[in-house]
Amino acid sequence: TQNNSTHKILKTTTKHTKGSQNTQNRRSDVGDFNPEIFPFEPQQLHSDMDKGDGSIKYILNGEGAGTTFTIDDGTGDIHAIQRLDREVKSQYVLRAQARNRLTDRPLEPESEFIVKIQDINDNEPRFLDGPYQATVPEMSQIGTSVIHLTATDADDPTYGNSARVVYSILEGQPYFSVDAKTGMVRVSLADMDREIRENYTVLIQAKDMGGQLGGLAGTTTVNITLSDINDNPPMFEQRLYQMSVPESAPVGSVVGRVWAKDRDIGVNSEMKYSIIDGDGRDTFDVSTDPSNLFGIITVKKPLDFETKPSYTLKVEGANTQPEAVPRHRGTFKDVTIVHVSVEDVDEPPRFDASSYYVEMREDAVAGAQLRTVSARDPDAANNTVRYYIEKSSDPQKNFYIDITSGSLMTVRLLDREEVCWHNITVLAMEMNNPSQISSVSVAVKVLDVNDNLPSLADFSEVYVCENAKAGQLIQTVTAEDADEPQAGHHFTYSLAPEATNNPNFTLRDNQDNTAWILTRRGGWSQSEQSLYYLPIVISDGEQPVQSSTSTLTVRVCSCDHKGSVMTCNAEAYSLPASLSRGALIAILCCIFVLLVMILLMLSLRTHRKKPFLCDEEENVHENIVRYDDEGGGEEDTEAFDIAAMWNPREAHHHVGKMRQDMLPEIESLSRYVPQACVMGGGDSSVHGYVLAKLLEADFDPCAPPYDSLQTYAYEGECSVAESLSSLQSGTSNADHEYDYLNDWGPRFKKLADMYGVLETNSPPLW
């Protein structure tokens, strides 16, 4: 075989061995064929038995026979009928034989030969996994490895330079480079900043034939992304933030947010905020939102505009991750100033205590003052405050509070044994703004007073056996008392004076709040007397000492030898011997006649003729008297002389006389009059007189079911307006000046505008 630029005919000769009919198998390599030359020059298979007369035909078998290769049966020429590709199949094994054309008998054994396909550079290098994605940290140094690329060439690497690949970069300079032999892509430009440019596209070429001219080449794309590092410090958007919050904002309310921007991303941009200075460090707090980017400023303590209207905070924002390139000491951080203004809000009155605790004795008289609760308007206006008791907290109306002073008093006697604790709610309301209401709890503990009598506990009958001996214990008695002294109960027992010397029973005080009932004799008999009564005096040990007498019934019973009761039959009732049966019948007859007379009287009373009444009178339930004229004021009032009320001390109170009034269903108007004027000694005000009458009526158990209401045009001595009554007024007919109406407050503003001269330059009183 000759491997020239053109293929010569391969002539393979098979020889026939003389003197023997056997033939000898032979194997030969036909040669390498260039698959790019198609059709190539034919190869010839020739037997030395072929005389050229056409009597021999050649047959070709094996791999590719008939499909890839064909043979001329007359000449033995072998032809390739399709293109050969070494990368698909590098060699073929064929078998050839010479046969007699007429008899088809083999003239010699089959000869096997191999056809090898010679490689040529017909495949370019390929990047099988391209395009590629790679990441490299920003600010990487020159020479930092990015990605390793490998190109595959299908040509035979052992034959020539067809598969020797050389790498080069076509696009992506000067940022990246590639190693020509290894295909490693590296950083070739220092300090590449992700914040300036993040993505790069690099085009890499792989060329075979060692990069020589005429070699085949393949390319791929590498998309390189710069990953973020913490190389940028945070910076606040503003050097000064202005925020505001109402003073009524509860603790935890959000005031606003600050943001220290960071050009980095991900964890490198996460922030931690803190208040490092300022007069609001104890009043406000700052936290980081769930995204770890923003600082949320919240209220830490209750705010009060009147106490402090503004605060200044110095807020610091710092990265949570350390600096990647150590240029500074510590962590990246920045500082800003936050100015918080507190907005004024109309607040409800504020009590001087969160709750009140009061103790009082249960024997305190009605009207006793418990204590004074105090509330004030925290706003700058400092409006007047009025006090009330919430009705649901005092359904029995045991207490009453002065509307102006906040003085809490009792209305009736309190009983500790009935209710030992009273929890009432006091309301404070701004007079100029009724919607502003606050409340406080007042706990009243009723202290115990020894005002209950002791008595026998489990008061019941006891028994004594007929066979009981003298000095035998028949019962242990104990006492109970509704009072609860602090030192505990200490009862003493004794027999009543009339039973001290009785011959049947005696009592022994055990000094442990118990006593024994003992027999003084033996020989008891039910037939003689079945019941005995023993009066016992019980005293408690508190002051004032309370004592009571309880009678213990002792029944005589029949018992067995163990002391168990067998029978306790009561005495049979028998009529006295002096009362005969006829006398008993006479008594019953008298009772019957008396009953008949009573029934007859009731019947006559129900059938008594009613007086004649017209229909109009029968339907009248109330008498209404109406007068159309206005009258002359108090001078025409003869029902009551108010002048007498100016001297209430001269009013004579008849002993035992009860007012025919009943406890009113609504709160008394006297609750709205300043209590300070009532409690003062020697005060002759109308209010004190009316309040005394009111208390007298409230505690009258015989009062009828209606209220008696007297209205007097008098506000009391503590009122700015004093009395509006015409009594004791001046008799001069001169014109009056009404400028003083301006000093009476907003209730008289309308009158002041009509009759007075308003000084526009003077500020209002209220």
WOJOSUL-V731071 format. One record per pair of residues at least 24 apart in sequence whose ideal C-beta (glycine too) atoms are under 8 Angstrom apart, sorted by sequence separation. I is the first residue (numbers start at 1). J is the second residue. D is the distance in Angstrom with one decimal. If there is no record, write none. Layout:
I;J;D  I;J;D
This chain:
7;31;7.7  68;92;6.9  91;115;6.4  127;151;5.3  128;152;5.8  176;200;6.9  199;223;6.8  200;224;4.5  236;260;4.9  237;261;6.2  269;293;6.8  271;295;7.0  313;337;7.3  314;338;7.8  351;375;4.5  352;376;7.7  398;422;6.5  421;445;5.9  422;446;7.2  455;479;6.5  456;480;7.7  489;513;6.1  531;555;5.8  532;556;7.5  670;694;5.8  720;744;5.6  69;94;6.6  71;96;7.1  91;116;4.6  92;117;7.9  126;151;6.3  127;152;7.8  175;200;5.7  199;224;7.4  200;225;7.8  235;260;6.3  236;261;7.5  312;337;6.7  313;338;4.2  350;375;6.1  399;424;5.8  401;426;6.3  420;445;7.0  421;446;7.2  454;479;4.7  455;480;6.2  530;555;6.3  531;556;7.4  720;745;6.7  7;33;6.9  45;71;6.7  50;76;7.5  90;116;6.8  91;117;6.4  125;151;3.9  126;152;5.6  176;202;5.1  178;204;5.6  199;225;5.5  200;226;7.6  234;260;3.8  235;261;5.7  312;338;7.4  313;339;7.8  349;375;4.1  350;376;6.3  420;446;5.3  454;480;6.9  455;481;7.7  530;556;5.0  668;694;5.6  686;712;6.1  7;34;7.3  90;117;5.4  125;152;6.7  126;153;7.6  175;202;7.8  198;225;6.2  199;226;7.7  234;261;6.5  235;262;7.8  284;311;6.7  286;313;7.8  312;339;5.7  313;340;6.6  349;376;6.3  350;377;7.8  419;446;7.0  454;481;4.4  505;532;7.0  507;534;7.8  529;556;6.9  687;714;7.8  721;748;7.2  1;29;7.3  3;31;7.5  64;92;4.8  89;117;7.1  125;153;4.6  126;154;7.9  172;200;6.2  198;226;5.4  234;262;4.4  258;286;7.7  283;311;5.9  292;320;7.2  311;339;7.6  312;340;7.7  349;377;5.5  350;378;4.9  373;401;7.5  394;422;7.4  453;481;7.6  504;532;5.8  686;714;5.0  1;30;7.1  3;32;6.6  47;76;7.3  63;92;4.4  65;94;6.2  124;153;7.4  149;178;7.2  172;201;6.8  197;226;7.4  233;262;7.5  255;284;6.7  284;313;6.0  286;315;5.9  310;339;6.8  311;340;4.6  349;378;7.6  370;399;7.6  452;481;5.8  505;534;5.4  507;536;6.5  687;716;4.7  1;31;3.4  7;37;7.1  42;72;7.8  46;76;5.0  62;92;7.0  63;93;5.3  64;94;7.3  65;95;8.0  123;153;5.9  146;176;6.5  171;201;6.8  172;202;3.2  232;262;6.0  310;340;6.6  347;377;7.5  393;423;6.6  394;424;4.9  416;446;4.2  452;482;4.1  504;534;8.0  526;556;4.9  686;716;7.2  1;32;7.5  6;37;7.9  16;47;7.8  44;75;6.7  45;76;4.0  62;93;5.4  63;94;6.6  86;117;4.2  123;154;3.9  171;202;6.3  172;203;6.5  180;211;7.6  232;263;4.1  280;311;3.2  310;341;5.0  311;342;7.4  347;378;5.1  375;406;7.1  393;424;4.5  415;446;7.6  416;447;7.0  452;483;4.9  474;505;7.8  525;556;7.0  526;557;7.5  685;716;5.6  9;41;6.6  12;44;7.5  14;46;7.8  16;48;6.3  44;76;5.3  45;77;7.7  62;94;3.8  85;117;7.5  86;118;7.2  123;155;5.0  151;183;6.8  171;203;3.8  194;226;4.1  232;264;5.1  257;289;7.3  279;311;5.7  280;312;6.4  281;313;7.2  309;341;6.9  310;342;6.3  347;379;5.8  374;406;5.7  393;425;4.1  414;446;5.1  416;448;5.2  451;483;7.0  502;534;7.8  524;556;5.0  526;558;6.9  685;717;5.2  7;40;5.1  8;41;6.8  9;42;6.4  10;43;4.0  11;44;5.0  12;45;5.3  13;46;5.4  14;47;4.6  15;48;4.7  16;49;5.0  44;77;4.9  45;78;6.0  61;94;7.1  62;95;4.6  84;117;5.2  86;119;4.9  122;155;7.1  150;183;5.7  169;202;6.5  170;203;4.3  193;226;7.8  194;227;7.2  231;264;7.0  278;311;6.9  279;312;5.8  280;313;4.9  309;342;5.1  346;379;6.0  372;405;6.4  373;406;4.5  392;425;7.9  416;449;7.3  450;483;5.3  7;41;4.6  9;43;6.1  10;44;6.5  12;46;6.7  13;47;6.9  14;48;6.3  43;77;7.0  44;78;7.0  60;94;6.2  61;95;4.5  86;120;7.9  121;155;5.8  148;182;7.0  149;183;4.1  169;203;7.0  170;204;7.2  192;226;6.0  194;228;5.4  230;264;5.6  259;293;6.6  278;312;4.7  308;342;6.9  372;406;5.2  390;424;7.3  408;442;6.6  449;483;7.5  479;513;6.7  659;693;7.1  663;697;7.3  683;717;7.5  6;41;6.3  9;44;4.8  11;46;5.5  13;48;5.2  14;49;7.6  42;77;4.2  43;78;4.4  60;95;7.4  61;96;7.7  87;122;7.9  120;155;7.8  148;183;6.1  149;184;7.6  169;204;5.9  170;205;5.3  194;229;7.9  229;264;7.5  234;269;7.9  259;294;5.1  260;295;7.4  278;313;4.2  309;344;7.7  344;379;7.1  372;407;4.8  373;408;6.3  389;424;5.9  390;425;4.1  417;452;6.4  448;483;5.6  450;485;6.9  454;489;8.0  478;513;6.4  499;534;6.2  517;552;7.0  649;684;6.9  662;697;7.4  663;698;5.0  7;43;7.5  42;78;6.3  43;79;8.0  60;96;5.4  61;97;7.7  87;123;6.3  119;155;5.8  148;184;5.0  149;185;6.5  168;204;7.5  169;205;7.5  228;264;5.3  258;294;7.1  259;295;7.1  277;313;7.9  278;314;4.7  344;380;7.4  349;385;4.8  371;407;7.9  372;408;6.9  389;425;7.2  390;426;7.5  448;484;5.4  478;514;5.3  499;535;5.2  648;684;6.1  661;697;3.7  42;79;5.0  59;96;7.0  85;122;7.9  119;156;4.0  147;184;7.7  148;185;7.5  167;204;6.3  168;205;5.0  185;222;6.2  195;232;6.5  228;265;5.0  234;271;6.2  257;294;4.8  258;295;4.5  277;314;3.9  305;342;4.8  371;408;5.8  389;426;6.0  390;427;5.7  448;485;6.8  454;491;5.8  477;514;6.9  498;535;6.9  517;554;7.6  647;684;6.4  659;696;5.7  58;96;6.3  59;97;5.1  147;185;5.0  167;205;7.0  193;231;7.8  228;266;5.9  230;268;4.0  257;295;6.1  275;313;5.3  276;314;5.4  304;342;7.6  305;343;6.9  306;344;7.9  369;407;5.8  370;408;4.6  388;426;7.3  389;427;7.3  448;486;7.9  476;514;5.6  477;515;5.2  530;568;7.7  646;684;6.6  648;686;7.9  651;689;7.3  659;697;4.6  662;700;7.6  58;97;7.4  59;98;8.0  121;160;7.3  123;162;7.7  145;184;6.0  146;185;4.4  167;206;5.4  168;207;7.1  185;224;7.8  229;268;6.6  257;296;5.2  258;297;7.0  275;314;6.8  276;315;7.4  303;342;5.2  305;344;4.3  369;408;7.1  370;409;6.5  387;426;6.1  388;427;4.6  476;515;7.3  477;516;7.9  495;534;7.1  496;535;3.6  530;569;7.5  531;570;7.8  661;700;6.6  677;716;5.4  39;79;6.5  40;80;6.1  58;98;5.8  59;99;6.0  119;159;4.7  121;161;7.8  125;165;4.8  145;185;7.6  146;186;6.1  166;206;7.3  228;268;5.5  257;297;6.8  275;315;5.7  276;316;4.9  305;345;7.1  369;409;5.2  370;410;6.8  387;427;7.0  476;516;5.8  477;517;6.4  495;535;6.8  496;536;7.0  530;570;6.1  531;571;7.8  646;686;7.3  648;688;6.6  660;700;7.9  663;703;7.1  677;717;5.7  39;80;6.2  57;98;7.6  58;99;7.8  118;159;8.0  119;160;7.3  121;162;4.0  145;186;5.7  146;187;6.4  165;206;4.9  166;207;5.4  256;297;5.5  274;315;7.3  275;316;7.8  297;338;6.5  368;409;6.5  387;428;5.8  388;429;6.9  475;516;7.5  476;517;7.7  495;536;6.3  496;537;5.4  530;571;5.3  645;686;5.1  648;689;3.8  659;700;5.4  662;703;3.7  677;718;4.6  38;80;6.7  39;81;7.6  56;98;5.2  57;99;5.6  120;162;7.2  144;186;6.3  165;207;6.8  166;208;7.9  254;296;6.0  255;297;4.5  273;315;6.0  274;316;5.4  367;409;5.8  368;410;5.2  386;428;7.4  387;429;8.0  475;517;4.3  494;536;7.4  495;537;7.0  526;568;7.9  658;700;4.8  660;702;7.8  661;703;4.8  662;704;6.0  665;707;7.6  673;715;7.7  674;716;6.6  676;718;6.6  56;99;7.1  57;100;7.8  119;162;6.2  143;186;5.4  144;187;4.3  165;208;5.5  168;211;7.6  254;297;7.3  255;298;6.4  273;316;6.9  297;340;7.5  367;410;6.5  385;428;5.2  386;429;5.2  473;516;5.4  474;517;5.3  493;536;6.1  494;537;4.9  526;569;6.8  660;703;6.1  661;704;7.6  662;705;5.5  664;707;4.7  673;716;5.4  38;82;7.6  56;100;6.8  57;101;4.5  142;186;7.8  143;187;6.5  164;208;6.3  166;210;5.9  254;298;5.6  255;299;6.4  273;317;5.2  274;318;7.8  366;410;5.7  367;411;7.5  385;429;7.0  386;430;8.0  473;517;7.3  474;518;7.1  493;537;7.3  642;686;7.7  645;689;5.4  648;692;7.5  658;702;5.3  659;703;6.6  660;704;5.5  662;706;6.6  674;718;4.5  38;83;4.8  55;100;6.5  56;101;6.4  142;187;5.8  143;188;7.9  163;208;6.2  164;209;6.8  166;211;3.6  253;298;6.4  272;317;7.4  273;318;8.0  365;410;8.0  366;411;6.2  385;430;6.4  386;431;5.5  399;444;7.5  473;518;5.8  474;519;6.2  493;538;5.9  494;539;7.9  526;571;8.0  645;690;8.0  658;703;7.4  661;706;7.9  662;707;6.7  38;84;7.4  55;101;5.5  69;115;7.4  141;187;7.0  142;188;6.0  162;208;6.0  164;210;4.6  176;222;8.0  252;298;5.7  253;299;4.7  271;317;4.9  272;318;5.5  364;410;6.4  366;412;5.2  384;430;7.4  385;431;7.0  472;518;6.7  492;538;7.4  661;707;6.5  33;80;6.7  54;101;6.9  55;102;7.0  140;187;5.0  142;189;7.0  161;208;7.0  162;209;6.7  252;299;6.5  271;318;6.9  272;319;7.8  366;413;5.8  383;430;4.5  384;431;4.4  471;518;5.8  472;519;4.9  491;538;5.8  492;539;4.8  661;708;4.8  30;78;7.5  35;83;5.8  50;98;6.9  142;190;5.2  161;209;4.8  176;224;6.7  251;299;5.5  271;319;6.6  272;320;5.3  365;413;7.5  383;431;6.1  384;432;7.3  471;519;6.5  491;539;7.0  660;708;7.5  35;84;3.5  49;98;6.4  61;110;7.4  141;190;6.1  161;210;4.9  170;219;6.7  250;299;7.1  251;300;6.7  270;319;7.0  271;320;7.0  364;413;7.6  383;432;4.7  390;439;6.9  470;519;5.7  471;520;7.6  491;540;6.0  492;541;7.3  505;554;6.8  659;708;7.7  35;85;5.5  62;112;7.5  140;190;7.8  172;222;7.6  249;299;5.3  251;301;6.7  269;319;7.7  270;320;4.7  358;408;7.5  360;410;7.4  363;413;7.7  364;414;7.1  383;433;6.8  469;519;7.0  470;520;6.0  490;540;7.0  491;541;7.3  504;554;8.0  33;84;6.0  35;86;6.3  45;96;4.8  47;98;4.1  56;107;6.4  134;185;7.1  136;187;6.3  139;190;8.0  161;212;7.2  251;302;6.6  268;319;7.0  270;321;6.9  362;413;7.6  381;432;7.7  468;519;5.3  470;521;5.1  489;540;6.5  490;541;3.5  139;191;5.6  140;192;7.0  172;224;7.8  250;302;8.0  362;414;5.4  470;522;5.1  489;541;7.3  139;192;6.8  155;208;6.9  267;320;7.2  268;321;5.3  362;415;6.0  373;426;5.4  375;428;3.8  377;430;5.8  469;522;4.8  496;549;5.6  138;192;5.9  139;193;6.9  161;215;7.7  243;297;7.0  245;299;6.6  249;303;6.4  267;321;5.5  360;414;7.2  362;416;4.3  468;522;6.3  138;193;5.9  149;204;5.8  151;206;3.3  153;208;5.2  248;303;7.9  264;319;8.0  373;428;7.9  462;517;6.9  464;519;6.4  467;522;7.9  485;540;7.8  138;194;3.9  247;303;4.4  268;324;7.7  284;340;6.6  468;524;5.9  485;541;7.6  138;195;7.9  149;206;7.8  246;303;7.9  247;304;5.9  258;315;5.8  260;317;3.2  262;319;6.8  467;524;7.7  483;540;7.2  485;542;4.9  49;107;5.3  245;303;6.8  247;305;4.3  466;524;4.7  49;108;6.9  258;317;7.2  276;335;7.3  377;436;7.9  465;524;7.1  466;525;6.1  477;536;6.9  479;538;4.8  481;540;5.6  483;542;6.8  47;107;6.7  278;338;7.8  280;340;6.2  464;524;5.9  466;526;6.6  47;108;6.4  375;438;6.7  483;546;8.0  30;94;7.6  375;440;7.5  417;482;4.5  481;546;7.8  45;111;7.8  417;483;7.4  87;154;4.7  151;218;6.0  373;440;6.5  645;712;7.6  9;77;7.5  10;78;7.9  87;155;7.4  195;263;4.7  464;532;7.8  151;220;7.8  195;264;7.7  373;442;6.7  86;156;6.9  262;332;7.7  356;426;8.0  640;710;6.7  642;712;6.1  149;220;6.9  306;378;5.9  642;714;8.0  149;222;7.2  306;379;6.8  260;334;5.2  304;378;6.9  306;380;6.0  370;444;6.6  147;222;6.2  477;552;7.0  146;222;7.7  260;336;7.6  127;204;7.6  147;224;7.7  351;428;6.6  475;552;7.5  146;224;6.0  258;336;6.2  127;206;6.8  349;428;3.9  126;206;8.0  258;338;6.5  348;428;7.4  349;429;7.1  456;536;6.9  474;554;7.2  125;206;3.9  236;317;6.5  349;430;6.2  33;115;6.4  35;117;5.7  125;207;6.8  256;338;7.6  348;430;7.1  456;538;6.9  23;106;7.5  28;111;7.2  30;113;4.9  33;116;7.8  35;118;7.8  125;208;5.5  234;317;5.3  455;538;6.7  642;725;7.3  12;96;7.9  14;98;6.8  23;107;7.4  24;108;7.7  25;109;4.4  27;111;6.8  29;113;6.4  30;114;6.9  31;115;7.2  32;116;4.7  33;117;5.8  34;118;5.4  36;120;5.4  124;208;6.8  234;318;7.3  356;440;6.6  358;442;6.4  360;444;6.5  362;446;4.9  454;538;4.5  643;727;6.4  23;108;3.7  24;109;6.6  25;110;6.5  26;111;5.0  27;112;4.6  28;113;4.7  29;114;5.1  30;115;4.9  31;116;7.1  32;117;6.6  33;118;6.3  35;120;7.1  234;319;6.2  255;340;6.0  355;440;6.3  356;441;7.2  357;442;7.9  358;443;7.0  359;444;7.8  360;445;7.6  361;446;7.7  362;447;6.5  454;539;7.0  642;727;7.0  23;109;4.4  25;111;6.5  27;113;6.2  29;115;7.9  32;118;3.5  34;120;6.1  36;122;6.4  233;319;7.7  354;440;7.3  355;441;4.7  356;442;4.4  357;443;5.1  358;444;4.8  359;445;4.9  360;446;6.4  361;447;4.8  362;448;6.7  363;449;4.6  454;540;5.0  25;112;7.2  27;114;7.7  29;116;6.8  35;122;7.8  121;208;6.5  346;433;6.4  349;436;6.9  351;438;6.7  353;440;7.1  355;442;7.4  356;443;7.0  358;445;7.1  360;447;6.5  362;449;5.0  121;209;6.2  132;220;6.6  134;222;5.8  136;224;6.3  138;226;4.3  348;436;4.2  349;437;7.8  350;438;6.6  355;443;6.9  357;445;7.3  359;447;5.6  361;449;5.5  363;451;6.5  131;220;6.0  132;221;7.2  133;222;7.8  134;223;7.2  135;224;7.2  136;225;7.8  137;226;7.1  138;227;6.7  230;319;6.0  347;436;7.0  348;437;5.8  349;438;5.0  351;440;4.5  362;451;7.0  130;220;3.4  131;221;4.0  132;222;4.5  133;223;5.3  134;224;4.8  135;225;5.0  136;226;6.3  137;227;5.0  138;228;6.6  139;229;6.3  346;436;6.1  348;438;4.0  450;540;6.5  462;552;6.4  464;554;5.6  466;556;6.2  16;107;7.3  125;216;7.0  127;218;6.3  130;221;6.5  131;222;7.0  132;223;7.1  134;225;7.4  135;226;7.7  136;227;6.8  137;228;8.0  138;229;5.8  230;321;4.9  459;550;6.3  462;553;7.3  463;554;7.0  464;555;7.5  465;556;8.0  466;557;7.2  634;725;6.7  16;108;6.2  124;216;3.5  125;217;6.8  126;218;4.9  127;219;7.7  130;222;7.9  131;223;6.6  133;225;7.6  135;227;5.1  137;229;5.4  139;231;6.0  230;322;6.9  231;323;7.4  450;542;3.8  454;546;6.5  461;553;4.5  462;554;5.5  463;555;4.8  464;556;5.8  465;557;6.1  466;558;5.7  467;559;6.3  634;726;6.4  123;216;6.9  124;217;6.0  125;218;4.4  127;220;3.7  138;231;7.0  230;323;5.6  231;324;5.5  450;543;6.5  453;546;5.0  454;547;7.2  455;548;5.7  459;552;7.8  461;554;7.4  462;555;7.3  463;556;7.2  464;557;7.2  465;558;7.4  466;559;6.8  633;726;6.2  634;727;6.7  14;108;5.4  121;215;7.1  124;218;4.8  230;324;4.7  231;325;5.5  450;544;6.2  452;546;6.7  453;547;7.1  454;548;5.9  456;550;4.3  461;555;5.5  463;557;4.4  465;559;3.6  467;561;7.9  121;216;6.4  229;324;3.8  233;328;7.6  241;336;6.4  243;338;6.3  245;340;6.3  247;342;5.2  450;545;7.6  451;546;7.4  453;548;4.0  455;550;5.6  229;325;7.3  240;336;7.1  241;337;7.1  243;339;7.0  244;340;7.0  245;341;7.6  246;342;7.6  247;343;6.4  450;546;5.8  456;552;7.0  14;111;5.8  239;336;6.0  240;337;4.9  241;338;4.5  242;339;5.4  243;340;5.0  244;341;4.4  245;342;6.3  246;343;4.5  247;344;6.5  248;345;4.4  234;332;5.8  236;334;5.4  238;336;6.5  239;337;6.8  240;338;7.8  241;339;6.9  243;341;7.2  244;342;7.6  245;343;6.7  247;345;5.1  465;563;6.1  12;111;7.3  233;332;3.9  234;333;6.9  235;334;5.3  236;335;7.6  240;339;6.7  242;341;7.5  244;343;5.6  246;345;4.9  248;347;6.6  232;332;7.5  233;333;7.3  234;334;5.0  236;336;4.0  247;347;7.2  465;565;7.6  12;113;6.9  233;334;6.6  230;332;6.9  463;565;6.0  463;568;6.1  3;118;7.5  139;324;7.5  139;325;6.3  409;675;7.5  403;671;5.9  407;675;5.1  402;671;7.2  403;672;4.9  405;674;6.3  407;676;7.7  401;671;7.6  403;673;8.0  404;674;4.9  405;675;5.6  400;671;6.1  403;674;8.0  404;675;7.6  405;676;5.6  402;674;6.7  402;675;3.5  402;676;7.6  412;698;7.7  411;698;7.2  412;699;7.4  369;679;7.5  432;746;8.0  367;695;6.6  366;695;6.9  366;699;7.2  432;766;8.0  384;766;7.4
